């Protein structure tokens, strides 16, 4: 997914901290702790979150790669402490235990349907599902959001914004309509990050009903990237096609089960004349090469490259697998039927997942941006972008294939 950037995350859900190390960012990018803290705070919100979010106060400590408010070109390291670790010191200790006590060590032998517990135990030869679920936890996404905040800062230098909103929770779907200019401001003002007020109320009611029933809800969020010029990505090889890179990144988020770009699966049920975005000449749009699409069914991507329109991706999230009324499972010590472990969890995390989706979209776009407009410094990159936009601004008539100039 990432070709020029490299993101490594480390840490367990109840360990001392989660850490993000991001390599490949240019030098000279203005970056402040508040840029990271703001995104981490957004990730913690949303109606339906559980008790863990009342414990943690994520901000993020930048401890490498930034000096005096600017990136250095070296790896950027960000640490997000887990405040709840104080209650897990024995269970998450690095040293071998002095006493074998399953309760003190919080060992888990009752894997949850829908979680990584059982498959991970079998794959890694672990008797205790705690060895799996701590890393498989969505707590890891805090590190992704921290790194995504850096990617957003880079994109912001070039007028590229990455935003999201919730379009479905459980059976409740928002009414489609034009997106507000400041999508984030409108979405973040909603407890479920939905821009349809009636759907917002119905979503809150659905979440509360699931909570009363000891159950959970999934949903769908939409990520929108605005301001990306035409030609980012490539049609040349499979791994450079931007749609695949975006889809893979979004599907890598915990609990995601589907991604569609633009019209998505609906295009498979529709004739081509009603799918493809017709083209007009529009010299007022230099970022699109002097052209515009009459609509955006393609979701801003054609042939693995950006068209200059908004990049639109919708992501489906399954209901969370840790339930207050646990499902049937098996005790892996005895082989006997049992109820799954009940770990503290959210009823619905779709609003927060949209923020994680923004981070992953931003990381992929920043990676593709660096790939196309390479430079060791931000100023080098700006020169490259300026040159490219000047070249494409004439509608492609300045190409090198010897074709005659259009009238």
C-alpha positions as CSV (number, residue, x, y, z in Angstrom):
1,X,0.0,0.0,0.0
2,X,2.8,2.5,0.9
3,X,5.7,2.8,-1.5
4,X,7.6,5.9,-0.4
5,X,6.4,6.2,3.1
6,X,6.8,3.5,5.7
7,X,4.6,3.2,8.8
8,X,5.4,0.9,11.6
9,X,3.2,0.7,14.7
10,X,4.0,-1.2,17.9
11,X,2.3,-1.8,21.3
12,X,-0.5,-3.7,22.9
13,X,-3.9,-2.5,24.0
14,X,-3.1,-2.6,27.7
15,X,0.6,-2.2,27.5
16,X,2.5,1.0,28.4
17,X,1.9,2.7,25.1
18,X,1.3,2.4,21.4
19,X,3.9,3.9,19.1
20,X,4.0,5.0,15.5
21,X,7.2,5.4,13.4
22,X,6.7,7.2,10.1
23,X,9.6,7.3,7.6
24,X,9.8,9.2,4.3
25,X,8.3,12.6,5.1
26,X,10.2,15.5,3.6
27,X,12.1,18.0,5.7
28,X,10.7,21.5,6.4
29,X,7.1,20.5,7.1
30,X,5.6,22.6,10.0
31,X,4.3,20.1,12.6
32,X,3.1,20.8,16.1
33,X,2.0,18.4,18.9
34,X,-1.5,19.9,18.6
35,X,-1.8,18.6,15.0
36,X,-1.5,15.1,16.3
37,X,-3.5,15.6,19.5
38,X,-6.5,17.1,17.5
39,X,-6.9,13.9,15.4
40,X,-6.4,11.6,18.4
41,X,-9.2,13.5,20.3
42,X,-11.5,13.1,17.3
43,X,-10.8,9.3,17.2
44,X,-12.0,9.0,20.8
45,X,-15.4,10.5,20.2
46,X,-18.8,9.2,19.0
47,X,-22.0,8.0,20.6
48,X,-21.6,4.3,21.4
49,X,-18.0,4.3,22.7
50,X,-17.2,2.3,25.8
51,X,-15.5,3.0,29.2
52,X,-12.0,2.8,27.8
53,X,-12.5,6.2,26.1
54,X,-13.3,7.7,29.5
55,X,-9.9,6.5,30.8
56,X,-7.6,7.4,28.0
57,X,-6.8,11.1,27.1
58,X,-4.9,10.6,24.0
59,X,-2.6,13.4,22.8
60,X,0.6,11.8,21.5
61,X,4.2,12.6,22.2
62,X,6.4,13.4,19.2
63,X,9.8,12.3,20.4
64,X,11.8,12.0,17.2
65,X,12.0,13.5,13.7
66,X,10.8,17.0,14.6
67,X,12.8,20.0,15.9
68,X,11.7,23.5,16.5
69,X,8.3,22.9,14.9
70,X,9.6,21.4,11.6
71,X,10.2,17.9,10.3
72,X,13.9,16.9,9.8
73,X,13.4,14.3,7.0
74,X,14.3,11.6,9.5
75,X,11.8,9.1,10.9
76,X,9.0,10.7,13.0
77,X,8.2,8.8,16.2
78,X,5.1,9.3,18.2
79,X,4.2,7.7,21.5
80,X,0.6,7.5,22.8
81,X,0.6,6.3,26.4
82,X,-2.1,3.9,27.7
83,X,-3.3,5.3,31.0
84,X,-5.1,2.1,31.7
85,X,-1.7,0.3,31.9
86,X,-1.6,1.1,35.6
87,X,-4.4,-1.5,36.1
88,X,-2.6,-4.1,33.9
89,X,1.0,-4.0,35.1
90,X,1.0,-7.6,36.3
91,X,-0.9,-9.0,33.3
92,X,1.2,-7.1,30.8
93,X,4.6,-7.3,32.4
94,X,7.6,-8.0,30.2
95,X,9.2,-10.3,32.9
96,X,8.1,-13.9,33.4
97,X,5.5,-14.2,36.2
98,X,6.4,-15.2,39.7
99,X,3.0,-16.8,40.3
100,X,0.8,-18.7,37.8
101,X,-2.5,-17.1,38.5
102,X,-4.9,-16.9,35.6
103,X,-7.0,-14.1,37.2
104,X,-4.0,-11.9,38.1
105,X,-2.5,-12.5,34.6
106,X,-5.9,-12.1,33.0
107,X,-5.5,-15.1,30.8
108,X,-8.2,-15.8,28.2
109,X,-9.3,-19.3,27.1
110,X,-12.8,-18.3,25.8
111,X,-12.2,-17.0,22.2
112,X,-14.8,-14.6,20.8
113,X,-16.6,-15.3,17.5
114,X,-15.7,-12.6,15.0
115,X,-12.4,-11.7,16.7
116,X,-8.8,-12.7,15.9
117,X,-8.6,-14.7,19.2
118,X,-8.9,-18.3,18.1
119,X,-7.2,-18.1,14.7
120,X,-4.3,-16.2,16.3
121,X,-3.9,-18.7,19.1
122,X,-3.7,-21.6,16.5
123,X,-1.4,-19.7,14.2
124,X,1.1,-18.5,16.8
125,X,0.9,-21.5,19.1
126,X,-0.4,-19.5,22.1
127,X,-2.5,-21.1,24.9
128,X,-3.7,-17.7,26.1
129,X,-5.8,-15.6,23.8
130,X,-4.5,-12.5,25.6
131,X,-1.3,-12.9,23.6
132,X,-3.4,-12.3,20.4
133,X,-6.2,-10.0,21.4
134,X,-3.9,-7.3,22.9
135,X,-2.3,-6.6,19.5
136,X,-5.4,-7.4,17.5
137,X,-7.3,-4.7,19.4
138,X,-8.4,-1.6,17.6
139,X,-6.4,0.4,20.2
140,X,-3.6,0.1,17.5
141,X,-5.5,2.5,15.3
142,X,-4.5,5.3,17.7
143,X,-1.0,5.0,16.2
144,X,-2.4,5.1,12.7
145,X,-4.3,8.2,13.4
146,X,-1.2,9.9,14.9
147,X,0.7,9.0,11.7
148,X,-2.2,10.1,9.6
149,X,-2.2,13.5,11.3
150,X,1.3,14.0,9.9
151,X,0.2,12.9,6.4
152,X,-2.7,15.4,6.6
153,X,-0.3,18.2,7.4
154,X,1.7,17.4,4.3
155,X,-1.5,17.3,2.1
156,X,-2.8,20.5,3.7
157,X,0.3,22.4,2.4
158,X,-1.1,21.7,-1.1
159,X,-4.8,22.3,-0.5
160,X,-5.8,18.7,-0.1
161,X,-8.3,17.9,2.5
162,X,-9.4,14.4,3.8
163,X,-12.7,14.2,5.6
164,X,-15.3,11.7,6.5
165,X,-18.9,11.2,7.7
166,X,-21.1,8.3,8.7
167,X,-23.8,7.2,6.2
168,X,-25.2,4.2,8.0
169,X,-25.4,2.6,11.4
170,X,-27.1,-0.7,11.6
171,X,-30.4,-0.4,9.8
172,X,-30.4,3.4,9.7
173,X,-29.1,5.1,6.6
174,X,-28.6,8.8,6.0
175,X,-30.3,10.5,3.1
176,X,-27.9,11.2,0.3
177,X,-27.3,14.8,-0.7
178,X,-24.6,17.4,-1.5
179,X,-21.8,17.5,1.0
180,X,-21.2,20.7,2.9
181,X,-18.1,22.7,2.0
182,X,-16.7,22.1,5.5
183,X,-17.7,18.5,5.9
184,X,-15.6,17.9,9.0
185,X,-17.1,20.8,10.9
186,X,-20.6,19.5,10.3
187,X,-19.8,15.8,10.8
188,X,-17.8,16.4,14.0
189,X,-20.7,18.4,15.5
190,X,-22.8,15.3,15.4
191,X,-22.5,12.6,18.2
192,X,-22.5,10.0,15.4
193,X,-20.7,12.1,12.8
194,X,-23.7,12.1,10.5
195,X,-24.7,15.2,8.5
196,X,-28.4,14.1,8.2
197,X,-30.2,15.3,11.5
198,X,-33.1,12.9,11.2
199,X,-30.8,9.9,10.6
200,X,-28.6,11.1,13.5
201,X,-31.4,10.8,15.9
202,X,-32.4,7.4,14.6
203,X,-28.8,6.2,14.7
204,X,-28.5,7.3,18.4
205,X,-31.7,5.4,19.2
206,X,-30.5,2.3,17.4
207,X,-27.2,2.4,19.3
208,X,-29.0,2.8,22.6
209,X,-31.3,-0.1,21.8
210,X,-28.3,-2.3,21.0
211,X,-26.7,-1.3,24.3
212,X,-29.8,-2.3,26.3
213,X,-29.7,-5.7,24.5
214,X,-26.1,-6.3,25.3
215,X,-25.3,-6.2,21.5
216,X,-23.3,-4.2,19.0
217,X,-23.8,-2.4,15.7
218,X,-21.7,-1.8,12.6
219,X,-22.3,0.6,9.8
220,X,-20.8,2.5,6.8
221,X,-18.7,5.6,6.7
222,X,-17.6,7.6,3.7
223,X,-14.1,9.2,3.3
224,X,-13.7,12.1,0.9
225,X,-10.5,13.6,-0.3
226,X,-10.8,17.0,-2.0
227,X,-8.2,19.0,-3.9
228,X,-6.1,16.2,-5.4
229,X,-5.1,17.1,-8.9
230,X,-5.4,14.8,-11.9
231,X,-2.7,12.1,-12.5
232,X,-1.8,11.0,-9.0
233,X,-1.3,7.2,-9.0
234,X,-0.7,5.2,-12.2
235,X,-2.2,2.7,-14.6
236,X,1.1,1.1,-15.5
237,X,1.5,-1.6,-12.9
238,X,-1.0,-3.3,-10.5
239,X,0.7,-2.1,-7.3
240,X,0.7,1.6,-8.4
241,X,-3.0,1.8,-9.1
242,X,-4.4,4.2,-6.6
243,X,-7.8,2.5,-6.1
244,X,-6.1,-0.7,-5.0
245,X,-3.8,1.2,-2.6
246,X,-6.7,3.0,-1.1
247,X,-8.9,-0.1,-0.9
248,X,-6.2,-2.1,0.7
249,X,-5.5,0.6,3.3
250,X,-9.1,1.0,4.3
251,X,-9.7,-2.8,4.4
252,X,-6.7,-3.1,6.8
253,X,-8.6,-1.2,9.5
254,X,-10.0,-3.5,12.2
255,X,-13.5,-4.9,11.6
256,X,-13.8,-3.6,8.0
257,X,-15.5,-5.9,5.6
258,X,-16.0,-4.0,2.4
259,X,-14.8,-0.9,0.4
260,X,-16.3,0.7,-2.6
261,X,-15.1,3.7,-4.6
262,X,-17.5,6.1,-6.2
263,X,-20.6,4.3,-7.5
264,X,-19.1,1.0,-6.3
265,X,-21.2,-2.1,-6.5
266,X,-24.1,-0.2,-7.9
267,X,-22.2,0.2,-11.1
268,X,-22.4,-3.6,-11.7
269,X,-26.2,-3.3,-11.9
270,X,-26.2,-0.3,-14.2
271,X,-25.6,0.3,-17.9
272,X,-22.4,2.0,-18.9
273,X,-24.2,5.1,-20.3
274,X,-25.5,5.8,-16.7
275,X,-22.2,5.0,-15.1
276,X,-19.3,6.7,-16.8
277,X,-18.6,10.4,-16.2
278,X,-18.9,12.5,-19.4
279,X,-16.1,15.0,-20.0
280,X,-16.3,18.7,-20.8
281,X,-13.5,21.2,-21.5
282,X,-13.2,23.7,-18.6
283,X,-10.1,25.9,-18.7
284,X,-11.0,27.2,-15.2
285,X,-9.9,23.9,-13.7
286,X,-6.2,23.7,-14.2
287,X,-5.9,21.0,-11.4
288,X,-7.9,18.8,-13.7
289,X,-5.9,19.6,-16.8
290,X,-8.6,22.0,-18.0
291,X,-11.4,19.4,-18.0
292,X,-14.3,18.5,-15.8
293,X,-16.5,15.5,-15.3
294,X,-20.3,16.1,-15.4
295,X,-20.6,13.8,-12.4
296,X,-18.4,11.7,-10.2
297,X,-19.6,8.1,-10.3
298,X,-16.0,7.1,-10.7
299,X,-15.2,8.5,-7.2
300,X,-12.3,10.6,-8.5
301,X,-10.4,7.6,-9.9
302,X,-10.1,6.3,-13.5
303,X,-7.5,3.7,-14.6
304,X,-5.8,3.8,-11.2
305,X,-5.2,7.6,-11.4
306,X,-7.0,10.6,-9.9
307,X,-9.2,12.6,-12.3
308,X,-9.1,15.9,-10.3
309,X,-12.5,15.2,-8.8
310,X,-13.2,14.3,-5.2
311,X,-12.0,10.9,-4.2
312,X,-14.9,9.1,-2.5
313,X,-14.7,5.8,-0.7
314,X,-17.3,4.1,1.4
315,X,-16.3,1.5,4.0
316,X,-18.4,-1.2,5.7
317,X,-17.7,-2.0,9.3
318,X,-19.1,-5.2,10.9
319,X,-20.6,-5.1,14.5
320,X,-17.9,-5.4,17.2
321,X,-17.3,-8.9,18.4
322,X,-17.1,-8.3,22.2
323,X,-20.6,-8.5,23.5
324,X,-22.2,-7.9,26.9
325,X,-24.2,-11.0,26.1
326,X,-21.5,-13.3,24.8
327,X,-22.0,-15.8,22.0
328,X,-21.3,-19.5,22.2
329,X,-17.7,-20.6,22.0
330,X,-15.4,-23.3,23.3
331,X,-13.1,-23.4,26.3
332,X,-9.7,-24.0,24.7
333,X,-8.3,-25.7,27.9
334,X,-11.1,-28.2,28.2
335,X,-12.7,-28.4,24.8
336,X,-16.1,-28.0,26.4
337,X,-18.8,-25.6,25.1
338,X,-18.7,-22.2,26.9
339,X,-19.6,-18.5,26.4
340,X,-17.0,-16.2,24.9
341,X,-15.0,-13.9,27.1
342,X,-16.5,-10.4,27.5
343,X,-13.8,-7.8,27.1
344,X,-14.7,-4.2,27.7
345,X,-15.7,-2.7,24.4
346,X,-17.8,-0.2,22.5
347,X,-21.4,-0.8,21.4
348,X,-20.7,1.1,18.1
349,X,-17.4,2.5,16.9
350,X,-18.4,3.6,13.4
351,X,-18.0,7.3,14.0
352,X,-14.5,6.7,15.3
353,X,-13.7,4.4,12.5
354,X,-14.3,7.2,10.0
355,X,-11.5,9.2,11.6
356,X,-9.2,6.1,11.2
357,X,-10.4,5.9,7.6
358,X,-9.3,9.5,7.1
359,X,-5.9,8.6,8.5
360,X,-5.4,5.7,6.1
361,X,-6.6,7.7,3.1
362,X,-4.3,10.5,4.0
363,X,-1.3,8.1,4.4
364,X,-1.9,6.6,1.0
365,X,-2.4,9.9,-0.7
366,X,0.7,11.4,1.0
367,X,2.6,8.3,-0.2
368,X,1.4,8.7,-3.8
369,X,2.1,12.5,-3.6
370,X,5.7,11.9,-2.5
371,X,6.0,9.3,-5.2
372,X,4.9,11.8,-7.9
373,X,6.4,15.0,-6.6
374,X,9.5,13.6,-4.9
375,X,11.8,16.0,-3.0
376,X,13.9,15.8,0.2
377,X,12.4,19.1,1.3
378,X,8.9,20.6,1.3
379,X,10.1,23.5,-0.9
380,X,11.5,21.0,-3.5
381,X,8.1,19.3,-3.5
382,X,6.3,22.6,-3.9
383,X,8.4,23.5,-6.9
384,X,7.6,20.1,-8.5
385,X,3.9,20.5,-7.9
386,X,3.9,24.0,-9.4
387,X,5.8,22.8,-12.5
388,X,3.3,19.9,-13.0
389,X,0.2,22.0,-12.6
390,X,1.6,24.5,-15.1
391,X,2.2,21.7,-17.6
392,X,-1.2,20.1,-17.4
393,X,-3.1,23.4,-17.2
394,X,-3.2,23.6,-21.0
395,X,-5.4,20.5,-21.3
396,X,-2.5,18.2,-22.3
397,X,-1.7,20.0,-25.5
398,X,1.9,20.5,-24.3
399,X,2.5,16.7,-24.4
400,X,5.6,15.2,-26.1
401,X,4.0,12.6,-28.4
402,X,4.1,14.9,-31.5
403,X,0.3,15.3,-31.8
404,X,-1.1,18.4,-33.4
405,X,-2.4,21.1,-31.1
406,X,-6.1,21.3,-30.7
407,X,-7.8,24.4,-32.1
